[in-house]
């Protein structure tokens, strides 16, 4: 059975309080780097998760990343995470606009 890394990642975040999500995202990015290094997964979905991790860090640092195309299903999942972070006060409301400028259907 093939594991959908994006779905796994978002389900993992669903169980984390909003104020701890940034740290979990950072840790998950490190785990995925190690997993890629040891060739336990392919790069397509991992690259998507990495881009989202970069986005989260950029928002946290009041920075931006270059726009990137992702599958619609990934964008829908990540948008739900961003909205949750905004509603919890962890991200500014402008993060949603930044999300739309960063991620587009590719």
Residue, then its C-alpha position, 0 to 999 in steps of 0.5 A: x500500500x502506497x502512503x500518501x505523504x501529504x494526507x499523512x502530514x495533514x492528518x498529523x497536524x490535525x492532532x496538534x494544537x495550533x500553537x504547536x503546529x509550527x514546531x511540528x512542521x519544522x520537525x516533520x520537515x527534518x524527518x522527511x529530509x532524512x527519509x529522502x536521504x535514505x531513499x525511503x520515499x520518492x520526491x514528488x509529494x515530499x517536495x510539496x510538503x517541503x514547499x508548504x513547510x517553507x511557506x509556514x516558516x516564511x509567514x512566521x518570519x514575515x517573509x515570502x517564498x516564490x510561487x509554486x504549482x501544486x496539485x489541487x488536492x495538496x492546496x486544499x489540504x494546506x489551505x485548511x491548515x493555514x485557515x486553522x492557524x489564522x483562526x487560532x491567532x498563530x498567523x495573521x489574516x494576511x497569510x491566506x492572501x499570501x497562501x493564494x499568491x504562493x500556491x497555484x494549481x500546477 
